[in-house]
Amino acid sequence: MARTSTKAPPTARRPSAIVGLVLLGLCLSLLALRVTYTEAPTTQTITLPESMGDAIYSLTVSGLLIFGLVFWLLWQVWSGRPIYRVTGIEIGLAVFLAAGILSTFGASDKRVAINHVVMLAAPVFAAILLVQILDGASRVRAVLLVVGALGVVTVYQCAEQFLVSNEITVEQYEKDPETLLGPLGIEPGTFQQFLFEHRLYSRGIRGFFTTSNSAASFLLLASFAALALLLQQTPANEDRTRLRRRYYAPIAAMIVLAGLLMTKSKGGILAFSIAAGLFGVFLLLRRRLAAHRRLAWVVGGVVLLAVSLAVGGAAVSYGLRHDRLPGGNSMLVRWQYWRASAQMYVDHALAGVGPGNFAQNYTRYKPASAPESVSDPHCFVLSVLTQYGPLGLLGFLAMFIIPICRGTLSPDGSSMLSIDDNRGSKRLAVAILLTVGAALLLIRPLLIPGTSEGDFEVVLYEVTVLYMAPVAAFLIGFLLLAAALEDKPLKADVTHRTALLAALGCAAAGVLLHNLIDFAIFEPGVWTGLWALMACLVAISRPMQVPAPLSVPHPKPLKLVASFVALLLLGAYVQFVWLPVYESTAGLQQGRQAASIGRFDRAHALLDAASAADAMSPAAAYLNGRLYLQEAEHASTGRMSLLEKAAQCLYTAIDRDPADYKNYEKAGNVASLMGRPDDAYGWYARAAAKYPGSGRLQLRLAQAAEQQGDMDAALRHYRHAIEIEDAFQRQFRQMYPAREQPVSRLGWQNYELAKRRVAELAN
């Protein structure tokens, strides 16, 4: 495809303006839905029943983002004048996808691995699509307006939690704890209840995200989007009404910053401060930096590397000496996460443990004293390294570094900002506002259904708080940010262009910096928002080039081949990625419902079908085996038959996810009930090898050894169980010195049993 750099009128630059506008609305609507819905696709469906549909939703959104780009490229081929801007993201994305494919082959749970790769890659594909679509200043501004307005929506939700919902939840829990513990499968008096209460009474301000740190990461992005818009305001030599509008955008920016402070995320606030400081340094030195760009990059890279090595070396040295990092409890447990992750990487240095497979492998390396297991090491470098290997980390970093370098080192020539005639800017803003607002108003109720029963006042309250208020907050934020920019073109001179690039680059740097000690970057809302701003950065830095007609002898065969390839990709995605998850998850949900009303035969049939629908996922087989086991424990007849069926289901789960200790533990429970202590001991031993820091598994091994008559082994395992519990108790007292009575992870009754048996067997 031949391309030239000759300028052309807007009609020539936009051969597919309507299609581009539709795809822009689609991308921004999906971003809004992700930011305003607590999406946790990597949570295991067997753990949280209410989030079982998240994987389907996430794969649906990811598919729309990926095939939005495929459709755009296909449309360009059919238009006869294809245009494509090289973004610099492609190289890193290709390397990252290659690492993801390689790591998936070695992953324990291959279904989770496939889902993880798709969900991380989709927003990057969307960024490449946005770069093609953002062919004018008004479209770049539309993206910034949406991200900034979504920051206002997040602040509204944070304020609602701070003022209302957190207190209501606490009151509900204190009145009837079972209403909150039951759906989560948490038994009263357990360590899990303590963790739940600890999070509940901390009254975390998390917006629509899973943690306050995640909300802080997104608000950091939104604040820099607002800053980028503020940079475009013109001097105030206007009438009094327009002069007042100049204060609207700063008000919106202050609202976003207030929300960032409300989250009380130390890491997020510190990262924002550093990013803002970097931007301030740029403003002070921008002329010198512009004159010596390459030298500035070299010096900056050397300084960054030196600081990283110094800080990292000091942290590792301190951690090795004190077995923790300086700071509070969060840094204590992070050292345990990071040390275990380093050990995990050493054992899987080539390709990692597999995308999304960190959780089931972490238990093998988790310290015995650590209070809880995690599904991410709370550091994006370690997260990518342990799951995708060094090749994956190289691709991940390249996706950010290459486009930022290309943008800042590009010549000071005109960008697409200077060729935007700004006609229709107001209409575009209104269209985007209505499109995103309609998505929030019409689709969110399907994702977050309210209570179907209740008084009219209750229903009215739910409709207002859950559905109407976020749309109103988005409308207010959008209008505040857009007021002072209405009908004014973006400034396209070199000074303002480089300032825009610096603001967007600092936003990305701030999020990456924050996620050196957190996992917020992998939340779909934060990840998608980050790549939306990266797309703006690339679009501003790379001028739009005018396409030439297709220079092939027979363009029609090319169009047919392109269409066939697009349909083939779509069919493969539906058949091998989306459909198995949909059918399996639907069967899981229906099976749970049937079991909850006592229709066990129906439940088993549905779970068998769900297991067959997705031959890679262990979730349905594990749940079916657990259900058979529960029936056998209460059955008066046919017990052995139920146990045999439970064993077969659990064997299937083990084959599909051999790294998860829970499958082996349940198989040991089945063998124990069947009166086969030798088999039970073998299964418990395999489970303990996957989770050596579990006192419960050591207790089960001791009891199985006693049934075998091996008292020496029983004594050894009882002592190990006590050692693990004592280590946990020491760390618990260290972390919560004000608590008079510590919580037992093993259970006080089991702890006393283990000590009594040690005394008896030792004598």
Secondary structure, 3 states (H helix, E strand, C coil): CCECCCCCCHHHHCCCHHHHHHHHHHHHHHHHHHHCCCCCCCCCCCCCHHHCCHHHHHHHHHHHHHHHHHHHHHHHHHHCCCCCCCCCHHHHHHHHHHHHHHHHHCCCCHHHHHHHHHHHHHHHHHHHHHHHHCCCHHHHHHHHHHHHHHHHHHHHHHHHHHHHHHHHHHHHHHHCCHHHHHHHCCCCCCHHHHHHHHHHHCCCCCCCCCCHHHHHHHHHHHHHHHHHHHCCCCCCCCCHHHHHHCCHHHHHHHHHHHHHHHCCCHHHHHHHHHHHHHHHHHHHHHHHHHHCHHHHHHHHHHHHHHHHHHHHHHHHHHHHHHCCCCCCHHHHHHHHHHHHHHHHHHHCCCCCCCCCCHHHHHHHHCCCCCCCCCCCCCCHHHHHHHHHHHHHHHHHHHHHHHHHHHHHHCCCCCCHHHHCCCCCHHHHHHHHHHHHHHHHHHCHHHHCCCCCCCCHHHHHHHHHHHHHHHHHHHHHHHHHHHHCCCCCCCCCCHHHHHHHHHHHHHHHHHHHHHCCCCCHHHCHHHHHHHHHHHHHHHHHHCCCCCECCCCCCCHHHHHHHHHHHHHHHHHHHHHHHHHHHHHHHHHHHHHHHHHHCCCHHHHHHHHHHHHHHCCCCCHHHHHHHHHHHHHHHHCCCCHHHHHHHHHHHHHHHHHHCCCCHHHHHHHHHHHHHCCCHHHHHHHHHHHHHHCCCCHHHHHHHHHHHHHHCCHHHHHHHHHHHHHHHHHHHHHHHHHCCCCCCCCCCCCHHHHHHHHHHHHHHHC
